[in-house]
Amino acid sequence: MTDNVAREGAADDHALAAELAGAAGRLLLGVRDELGFADGRALKDTGDLRAHEYLMAALAERCPGDAVLSEEGRSSAAGKRSRGDGRAPTRNTADAERRTADRVWIIDPLDGTREFSEEGRRDWAVHVALWRRDPSGGGRLAAGAVALPAQGLTLRTDATGGASLVRTDPGEPDPVTAGSGTARRTLPREVPLHAPAPDTGKLRIAVSRTRPPEFVRRLAAELELDVELVPIGSAGAKISAVLLGEVDAYVHAGGQYEWDSAAPAAVALAAGAHASRVDGAALEYNREDPRLPDILVCHPVSASTLLTGIREVSGALP
């Protein structure tokens, strides 16, 4: 393979991740419009499975030799059904095949089903990430995109090694800099995305809306900073909020899987953020066991302070 062909293939991976995440997001907005919010369980399951089937079919067509790991392709999801469709969900690539594959797409078709099923909530996401094997035999996240469909935004990696923020509607006010009274104006459709540094002496930490972990409360008390805990829905929405400057950090240790963080972590790292396990170890993907129970995402200037604080309260970790 020539260098030019390799570069073009990499660029296609970044573009494809963003394209598929955005398209699945538009599909999910349509499911909300179609079903409404009266039956939350039907809305959750239909959204999960329609987005899953769309992504599985698209990847099978566009990348037929690649493996796929999806939240909804697990054996434990086999009993779920979409409204008006009695078929079982398409299964993931078999674990043995996935573990030896050179390219694995790690997807969460609907991150934040609770928020998706609640009228007016915008903190849910679609995750599409690509893990690629290195010549050494290891692997890394090679591309990723997080669509925030209800916010009209997609955060994506670029072939340049950086990240971008893409607005679905470039006429909408900027969600970061525009106040509630800002007049509508035309904004660039795509802009570079860089993790912003926190204000001196302050730290806003994203936490679960429904079950903020006790160890994060203890961490906030341990830090010699003015700490605010900010409830946000899905993991993708929380990490996106770090990259958009709406919060300064996301600390989680309550249990997750690879699909919960792969795409957001890919974008965060490309945007210059720190992303690791809560003990500072590197995030690893395409493992035999897809459980990845904890994560820290923040600006690099905050990483040492947070990792030190987490060590101090490690006895409170779940």
C-alpha positions as CSV (number, residue, x, y, z in Angstrom):
1,M,0.0,0.0,0.0
2,T,1.4,3.4,-1.0
3,D,1.6,6.3,1.5
4,N,-1.0,8.2,-0.5
5,V,-3.5,5.3,-0.5
6,A,-2.9,4.8,3.3
7,R,-3.6,8.5,4.0
8,E,-6.7,8.5,1.8
9,G,-8.0,5.4,3.6
10,A,-7.4,7.0,7.0
11,A,-9.2,10.2,5.9
12,D,-12.1,8.0,4.7
13,D,-12.3,6.3,8.2
14,H,-12.7,9.7,9.9
15,A,-15.3,10.9,7.4
16,L,-17.2,7.6,7.6
17,A,-17.3,7.6,11.4
18,A,-18.8,11.2,11.3
19,E,-21.2,10.3,8.4
20,L,-22.6,7.2,10.1
21,A,-22.9,8.8,13.6
22,G,-24.8,11.8,12.1
23,A,-27.1,9.6,9.9
24,A,-27.9,7.4,12.9
25,G,-28.6,10.5,14.9
26,R,-31.1,11.8,12.3
27,L,-32.8,8.4,12.3
28,L,-33.2,8.6,16.1
29,L,-34.7,12.1,15.8
30,G,-37.2,10.5,13.4
31,V,-38.0,7.7,15.9
32,R,-38.8,10.3,18.5
33,D,-41.1,12.2,16.1
34,E,-42.8,8.9,15.0
35,L,-43.4,7.3,18.4
36,G,-43.6,10.3,20.8
37,F,-42.9,9.9,24.5
38,A,-46.0,8.2,25.9
39,D,-44.4,4.7,25.9
40,G,-40.8,5.2,27.2
41,R,-39.8,1.5,26.9
42,A,-41.0,1.2,23.3
43,L,-39.2,4.4,22.4
44,K,-35.9,3.3,24.0
45,D,-35.9,-0.2,22.4
46,T,-37.0,1.1,19.0
47,G,-34.4,3.8,19.0
48,D,-31.6,1.4,20.2
49,L,-32.4,-1.3,17.6
50,R,-33.2,0.9,14.6
51,A,-29.9,2.8,15.0
52,H,-28.1,-0.5,15.6
53,E,-29.5,-2.1,12.5
54,Y,-28.7,1.0,10.4
55,L,-25.1,1.0,11.6
56,M,-24.6,-2.7,11.2
57,A,-25.9,-2.7,7.7
58,A,-23.9,0.4,6.7
59,L,-20.7,-1.0,8.0
60,A,-21.3,-4.4,6.4
61,E,-21.8,-2.6,3.1
62,R,-19.0,0.0,3.4
63,C,-16.4,-2.0,5.3
64,P,-17.3,-5.7,4.7
65,G,-14.0,-7.0,6.0
66,D,-14.2,-5.2,9.4
67,A,-15.3,-6.5,12.7
68,V,-18.0,-4.8,14.8
69,L,-18.6,-4.5,18.5
70,S,-22.0,-2.9,19.3
71,E,-23.9,-2.6,22.6
72,E,-27.0,-3.9,20.9
73,G,-25.2,-6.8,19.2
74,R,-24.5,-8.6,22.5
75,S,-26.2,-11.9,23.3
76,S,-27.9,-10.2,26.3
77,A,-29.7,-7.9,23.9
78,A,-31.1,-10.7,21.8
79,G,-34.6,-10.4,23.3
80,K,-35.1,-6.7,22.5
81,R,-37.5,-5.8,19.7
82,S,-38.2,-2.6,17.7
83,R,-41.7,-1.4,17.3
84,G,-43.2,-3.0,14.3
85,D,-40.2,-5.4,13.8
86,G,-40.1,-8.8,15.3
87,R,-36.6,-9.7,14.2
88,A,-33.8,-10.2,16.8
89,P,-30.9,-7.7,16.7
90,T,-28.0,-8.4,14.3
91,R,-25.3,-10.1,16.3
92,N,-21.8,-8.7,16.7
93,T,-18.7,-10.3,15.1
94,A,-17.8,-13.4,17.0
95,D,-15.4,-12.6,19.9
96,A,-12.6,-14.9,18.6
97,E,-12.8,-13.3,15.1
98,R,-13.0,-9.8,16.6
99,R,-10.0,-10.3,18.8
100,T,-7.8,-11.2,15.8
101,A,-9.2,-8.6,13.4
102,D,-7.1,-5.7,12.2
103,R,-10.0,-3.3,12.2
104,V,-12.9,-3.2,14.7
105,W,-15.7,-0.7,14.7
106,I,-16.9,-0.1,18.3
107,I,-20.3,1.5,18.3
108,D,-23.0,2.6,20.7
109,P,-26.1,3.2,18.6
110,L,-27.9,5.2,21.3
111,D,-25.9,6.3,24.3
112,G,-28.3,7.6,26.9
113,T,-31.6,5.8,26.3
114,R,-33.1,7.4,29.4
115,E,-32.5,10.9,28.1
116,F,-33.6,9.9,24.6
117,S,-36.9,8.8,26.0
118,E,-37.6,12.0,28.0
119,E,-39.1,14.9,26.0
120,G,-36.9,18.0,25.7
121,R,-33.7,16.3,26.8
122,R,-30.7,16.8,24.5
123,D,-27.9,15.0,26.4
124,W,-27.9,11.7,24.5
125,A,-25.5,10.6,21.7
126,V,-24.4,8.2,19.0
127,H,-20.9,6.8,19.1
128,V,-18.9,5.4,16.2
129,A,-15.2,4.5,16.7
130,L,-12.6,2.5,14.8
131,W,-9.9,0.5,16.6
132,R,-7.0,-0.4,14.3
133,R,-4.2,-3.0,15.0
134,D,-0.7,-1.6,14.9
135,P,2.2,-3.4,13.1
136,S,3.6,-4.3,16.5
137,G,0.4,-6.3,17.3
138,G,-1.1,-3.8,19.6
139,G,-3.9,-1.4,18.7
140,R,-5.3,2.0,19.2
141,L,-8.4,4.1,18.5
142,A,-7.9,5.3,14.9
143,A,-11.0,7.4,14.3
144,G,-14.2,8.4,16.1
145,A,-17.3,10.5,16.1
146,V,-19.9,11.5,18.7
147,A,-23.1,12.8,17.3
148,L,-25.3,14.9,19.6
149,P,-28.4,14.9,17.4
150,A,-30.7,16.9,19.6
151,Q,-28.0,19.6,19.8
152,G,-27.3,19.6,16.1
153,L,-23.6,18.8,16.7
154,T,-21.1,16.1,15.8
155,L,-17.6,16.0,17.4
156,R,-15.2,14.0,15.2
157,T,-11.6,13.1,14.7
158,D,-9.7,14.3,11.6
159,A,-7.1,12.8,9.3
160,T,-4.7,15.6,10.4
161,G,-4.6,14.1,13.9
162,G,-6.8,16.8,15.4
163,A,-10.6,17.1,16.0
164,S,-13.4,19.2,14.7
165,L,-16.9,20.3,15.8
166,V,-19.5,20.0,13.0
167,R,-22.8,21.9,13.2
168,T,-25.8,20.2,11.6
169,D,-27.4,23.6,11.2
170,P,-24.7,26.3,10.7
171,G,-27.3,29.0,11.4
172,E,-27.8,28.1,15.0
173,P,-26.0,30.1,17.7
174,D,-22.8,28.6,19.0
175,P,-23.7,26.4,22.0
176,V,-20.5,27.4,23.9
177,T,-20.1,31.1,23.4
178,A,-23.7,32.2,22.7
179,G,-26.0,33.3,25.6
180,S,-29.7,32.7,25.6
181,G,-30.4,36.2,24.2
182,T,-27.8,36.0,21.4
183,A,-29.3,36.8,18.0
184,R,-29.3,34.1,15.3
185,R,-26.3,34.4,13.0
186,T,-24.4,32.4,10.5
187,L,-21.6,30.4,11.9
188,P,-19.0,28.2,10.3
189,R,-20.3,24.6,9.7
190,E,-17.0,23.0,10.9
191,V,-14.4,24.4,13.2
192,P,-11.3,22.9,14.9
193,L,-12.0,21.5,18.3
194,H,-9.6,21.9,21.2
195,A,-10.1,21.0,24.8
196,P,-10.4,24.3,26.8
197,A,-8.5,24.8,30.0
198,P,-10.5,25.4,33.2
199,D,-10.6,28.7,35.1
200,T,-8.0,29.0,37.8
201,G,-9.2,27.7,41.1
202,K,-12.4,26.2,39.8
203,L,-13.4,22.8,38.4
204,R,-16.7,21.7,37.1
205,I,-17.1,17.9,37.1
206,A,-19.7,16.1,35.0
207,V,-21.6,13.4,37.0
208,S,-24.6,11.1,36.5
209,R,-28.0,12.8,36.6
210,T,-29.5,9.9,38.6
211,R,-26.7,8.3,40.6
212,P,-23.6,10.6,41.2
213,P,-21.0,8.2,42.6
214,E,-20.1,8.8,46.3
215,F,-16.4,8.8,45.5
216,V,-16.8,11.8,43.2
217,R,-18.4,13.7,46.1
218,R,-15.4,12.7,48.3
219,L,-13.0,13.7,45.5
220,A,-14.7,17.1,45.3
221,A,-14.2,17.6,49.0
222,E,-10.6,16.5,48.8
223,L,-9.6,18.9,46.0
224,E,-8.4,22.4,47.1
225,L,-10.6,24.0,44.5
226,D,-14.0,25.4,44.0
227,V,-15.7,22.3,42.7
228,E,-19.1,22.1,41.1
229,L,-20.8,18.8,40.3
230,V,-22.8,19.1,37.0
231,P,-25.4,16.5,36.3
232,I,-25.4,15.4,32.6
233,G,-27.0,12.4,30.9
234,S,-25.0,10.0,28.7
235,A,-21.3,9.3,28.8
236,G,-20.9,10.7,25.3
237,A,-22.7,13.9,26.3
238,K,-20.5,14.3,29.4
239,I,-17.2,13.9,27.5
240,S,-18.5,16.2,24.8
241,A,-19.4,18.8,27.5
242,V,-15.7,18.7,28.6
243,L,-14.5,19.3,25.0
244,L,-17.1,22.1,24.5
245,G,-16.1,23.9,27.7
246,E,-19.4,23.3,29.4
247,V,-17.6,21.4,32.2
248,D,-13.9,20.8,33.0
249,A,-13.7,17.1,33.7
250,Y,-15.6,13.8,33.6
251,V,-14.7,11.2,36.3
252,H,-16.5,7.9,36.3
253,A,-15.9,4.6,38.1
254,G,-19.4,3.0,38.3
255,G,-19.1,0.5,35.5
256,Q,-19.0,1.0,31.7
257,Y,-18.2,-0.9,28.5
258,E,-15.9,-0.2,25.6
259,W,-18.7,1.2,23.5
260,D,-19.6,3.8,26.2
261,S,-16.2,5.5,25.8
262,A,-14.4,4.5,22.6
263,A,-15.7,7.2,20.3
264,P,-15.7,10.0,22.9
265,A,-12.2,9.1,24.0
266,A,-11.0,9.1,20.4
267,V,-12.3,12.6,19.9
268,A,-11.0,13.8,23.3
269,L,-7.5,12.6,22.7
270,A,-7.5,14.1,19.2
271,A,-8.7,17.4,20.7
272,G,-5.7,17.5,23.1
273,A,-7.5,16.3,26.2
274,H,-6.3,13.9,28.8
275,A,-8.2,10.6,28.7
276,S,-7.2,7.6,30.9
277,R,-8.4,5.1,33.5
278,V,-8.9,6.7,36.9
279,D,-5.5,5.3,38.0
280,G,-3.8,7.0,35.1
281,A,-3.4,3.8,33.0
282,A,-4.1,4.0,29.3
283,L,-7.5,3.2,28.0
284,E,-7.4,-0.1,26.0
285,Y,-10.0,-1.4,23.5
286,N,-10.8,-4.5,21.6
287,R,-10.1,-6.7,24.6
288,E,-11.6,-10.1,25.3
289,D,-13.8,-8.7,28.0
290,P,-15.3,-5.4,26.8
291,R,-15.9,-4.1,30.3
292,L,-14.1,-0.8,30.9
293,P,-15.4,0.4,34.2
294,D,-13.8,3.7,34.8
295,I,-12.5,6.8,32.9
296,L,-11.1,10.3,33.5
297,V,-11.3,13.0,30.8
298,C,-10.1,16.5,31.4
299,H,-7.7,19.2,30.2
300,P,-4.1,18.0,30.7
301,V,-3.5,20.9,33.2
302,S,-6.0,19.3,35.5
303,A,-4.9,15.6,35.1
304,S,-2.3,15.5,37.8
305,T,-4.5,17.2,40.4
306,L,-7.4,14.9,39.7
307,L,-5.3,11.7,39.6
308,T,-3.7,12.6,42.9
309,G,-7.1,13.4,44.4
310,I,-8.5,10.1,43.1
311,R,-5.7,8.2,44.8
312,E,-6.5,9.9,48.1
313,V,-10.1,8.8,48.0
314,S,-9.5,5.4,46.3
315,G,-11.1,3.6,49.2
316,A,-14.4,5.0,48.0
317,L,-14.1,3.6,44.5
318,P,-16.9,1.2,43.6
